[in-house]
């Protein structure tokens, strides 16, 4: 992503949002304390480590992601080899992170979405999968093995910042960012790593609001698959899944709008492990990390 172009868009978004912003108070606010956490663009709760969140930086960073505490303390850094087909030494534009099921029963996996495409000119996008590490605090940094999904849209390139994993339907979900009505695409979690995977377009979603401000920047599916969050620069949307319903059908129902305190460059949202709340954070040095309870 070209950062100058992105910051101009965000400045416009901020001006628009300030005209309509509601005063919202998060239940808890902390700060991302390590200088390495300077452009955080995704957040997801660990399934096997108590009080651990995974985050990553936006474009321009090396091939790595981080484990942090809910108070923003850096716990560990994980480095990996970016896929050679990217023709880059590092990842291109990682925009979201998710945690969910995978090939081994009883194991949990981290999924990192190198899916950003500011100018919609990438022929392929990549999602990296890692077996979830045990965080002990003994190793501040370590290498981690990865596998890479190579994904292609059926209708040409799109910019996207939302990656989700459905543990019920066993699907990866990608939601595009910029269109007036964004696209919802899926790929099977058990797809081959040796072939290019053609994404399947499942639905189009329309959110109200002015351009830029309503662009979709993040999302998450609860650990048990029962709830979904999607956020834009100005709003957080919430759905409860009905029994037997695929997530793309869930997303087509009218959402509930949840509390959200406007952030400088808010592009990350993730459920807590128990699904009773959610975290948001933003790009920028010493960015705040907010926690909200989901109203009953």
N, C-alpha and C positions, 0 to 999 in steps of 0.2 A: 504494500500500500504506500502511495506517495503521501508522506506525512503533511506536507504543506497544503496539498489539496484537501486532505481530510480535516485539517484544523480550520480552514476557511469554512467548510461545511458545518463544522461543529460550532463555530462562532455564530453562524446564521441560526442554527438550532437553538443555541442559548438565548439569543435575542427573542426568538419566537416564544420559547417556553416561559421566559420571564413575564410575558404579557398575560399568561394564563395560569402560572404556577400556584398550587395550593400549599399552604404551610403544613408540612408533615414532620413529625418528630419520630425518629427511629428509636426503638427501645434500648439500643446499645450502639455506641459508636467507638471504634478504635482506629488505629492507624497502621498502615503497612510500613513497617519500621526500617527495613533493609534497603539500601540504595539500589540493589539489584532489581527490586520490585518497582520499576519506574514506569511501565506501560502495561499494566495488568489488564487483560482483555477477556478473561474467563475464570470461573471459580466453580469448584465441585467438591462435595463432601466425600471423604474416604468411607468405604464400607467396612474396613477391617481395623482401622486405627482410630481410637477414640479421640475426639476433639482435634481432628486433622482435616484441613482443607487443601486442595490442590489448586494452584494458580499458574499462569504463564504470562509472558509478555507478548505484545503485538509484534508487527514486522520490525526488522532491524536487529532482533536479538539472535543469539546463537541457538542451537538445537538443545533446548532444556526446558524443564518445568520445575516447579517448586512445591514443597510441602510447608504449610504455615499453620499456626494456631489460629483460633477464632479471634484472638486479640491482635493478630497481624504480625506475630513473631515468626521469623524465618526459622524453620526446623531442619530442612534438608533441600539440596539441589540435585536434580537428576539430569545427567547429560546422555544424549543418544546420537546415533549416526543418522543424519537425514538421508532420505531415499535418493539413490543416485539418479533416478529418472527425472528428478527436479532440475538437474544440471546446475545445481547450486551447492556450495559447501555446507550451507545451513538451510533450515526451513525458509519458506518464502514469506508467508503471512498467516501465522497461527491466530485464530480468532475465537476459539471456544474450546472448552475442555469438559469432559463428562466421565462418569464412573458407572460401570454396569457389568452385566454378565458377559461371558465369552465362551470359548470352546471347551474349557475344562470345568466340569461340574464342581461346584463348591468354591471356585476361584472367582476373584473380582478383578476387573481390568480398568485401566485408565485409557481414555480415548482423547487424542489431541487433534483438533481439526485445523489443518493447514488449508483453509477454505476461503480466505480473503482474496478478492479479485477486484480491486478498486476500478479498473478500467475494463472489466469483463473481457479479458483476452487470454485467460488460461484455458488451454485445451483439456487439461486434467487437473483435478485437485487431489489432495492426499489426506487421509486420516491415519494417524499412527496409533497403534494399540500396544499397551504395555501390561504385563501382569502386575497387579498392584503390589507395591513394595511394603514391607513392614518397617514402620518408622520407629527407630529406637533412640535416636539422638546421638548415637555413637559415631555416625559418619555424616559430617556436614555436607559432603558431596560425593557422588558415586555415579558410575556408568550404569545404564539400564538397557536391556535388550528390547528391541522393538520389531513389530511387523507393520507393513504399510498397505492400506487399501488404496488403489488407484481408481478414482471415480470420475465419471463423465456425465454431464447433464444431457438429457435427450433433446433439449431445445436450445442448445448453445450456452456459452459461459454466463455465469451470474456471480455477483458479489454476494457473499454470505458471511454471517457472524454468529450463527446459531447452530450448534451441534448437540443432539440429544440421543440418549440410548433408552430404548423401550425394553424393559426386562420381560414383559409379557408377550409382546409380538415378536421379540428377538430381531428388532430392526434398528438401524441407524437412521436418525432423522436430521435433515438439513433444511433450514428455513432461510430463504433469501432475504436480502436486506432492503433494497432501494426502490423496488417497483411500487406503484400505487396499490396494487394487490400483489402481495408476495407469494412465492411458490413454496409448497411443502413437498419435499422429496425424500425417498427412502431407499435403503439398500439392506440386504440381509446381513446379519452379524456373522453368519457362517459362510459368507462369500469367499471365493478363492483369492489368495494374495498374488497369484501368478497371472491373473487376467485383469483387464480393465473392466470395471463394474459399471454398467449403465444404470444410473439412478432412475427410479420410477417416480414420475410426477403424480402426486396423490390429490392435491387440492390447491386452491388459491384462497388467501385470507386477505380481507380488507379491514384495515384499522382506520378509524377517523383521526383527523388531525392534519396539520399543515406539513408539506414536504420537509424532509430532513428530520424534523422533530418526531415524526411517526415511524422513521426507519427502524427496522427490527434489529436489535444488537445482541441479544442473548436469549437463552432459554434453558429449561431443565425439566426432566421427568423425575418424579419422586422414586425413591429406591424400590418401593413395592409396585410402581407403575400406576398408582391410583390417582395422581394429580399431575398437572402440567403448569409450568410458568413460562411466559414469554414476555420480554421487555423491549421497549423502544427507548429513545432518549428521554421521553417524558412520562412514560406510563409503565406499570406492571400489570399484566393480565393473568388470570388464574382460572383453571378449569378443573372440575372433578370428573374423572372418567367413569362412565357407566359400564356395568358388567358386560363383558364380551365386545366392547366397543374398541375399534382401532383408534389410535391416537389422532390420525388425520380426520376422523369423524368427530372426535372430541373437540378438536380445534375449530371446527366449523359451527359449533354452538356458540351462543353469546357468552363471552367471558365475564367474570367479576373483576373489577378494577381494584387492586390492592394498594395499600399505602406505599409511597415512594418519595424519598427526599431527593430532589434534583442534584445530580453530581456534575462535576466539571466535564467529564468525558465518560459517562457511565456505560460500560459495555460488558458487564459481567453480572450474572445472577445464578444462584444455586440453592436448592433446598438443603435444610439440615438433614441429617441422617434419618431422623424420626418423622420428617415431613411436616412438622408442626410450625416451622418457620423458614425464613430464607435470608441469605446474605447477598448484598450487592457491594461492588467496589468499582473503582474508576482508574483510568490511566492517569499518570502524573506521579511525581515523587511525593512520598509521605501521604498518599491518598487515603482518605477515610475508608473504613470497612464498616458497613452498617448491618445490623441484625433487626429483623422484623418478625413478630409472631403473626401467623395466619389467623384471621378472625374465624371463630367457630360459627 
